[in-house]
Amino acid sequence: MVRAGLSPERLTLAGAELADEAGFDQVTLSALARRFDVKPASLYAHVENSHDLKTRIALFALEELADRVADAVAGRAGKDALAAFANAYRDYARTHPGRYEAARYRLDPRTAAASSGVRHAQMTRAILRGYDLAEPDQTHAVRMLGSVFHGFAALEAAGAFDHTDVAAQESWAWTLDSLDAALRSRSAP
């Protein structure tokens, strides 16, 4: 018998909240069962296993992040779009560290192709259209932006910028200016 009030959606949201509180690696069926005061076996009526739960959380986080980025970049172009995209990405990583980590969870190719990860790539390429990059430069730029945004967010989350008098926000602004200049320098003539 299915326990009242439990559903895959409710477990996914609770798992995302747990990830933000304790870290994505701490999201287990046992931990989630404790949250609902049920036995772990009760959850198997709603999720197949821990991998299924983590996949659902990853898909949720990817969609949530894509929605935030889409709202941030709407109506913007060039450096304004780049900065809005980057700031939405960084803000999400800072506000929802566990969900952000979940968005990096490795998905099988079919699941990844049907996820909001595709929207992330499309939005990145839309921003890069403002820089008029030809291939393969556009693909290199997508990878560079993802690497820089993720690297900055990961280092900031780890406290790596806490050991200097230069504020992380100053470095962030400098980074965005540098990325914009690098992308403009690669624009097709």
Disulfide bonds with the S-S distance in Angstrom:
none
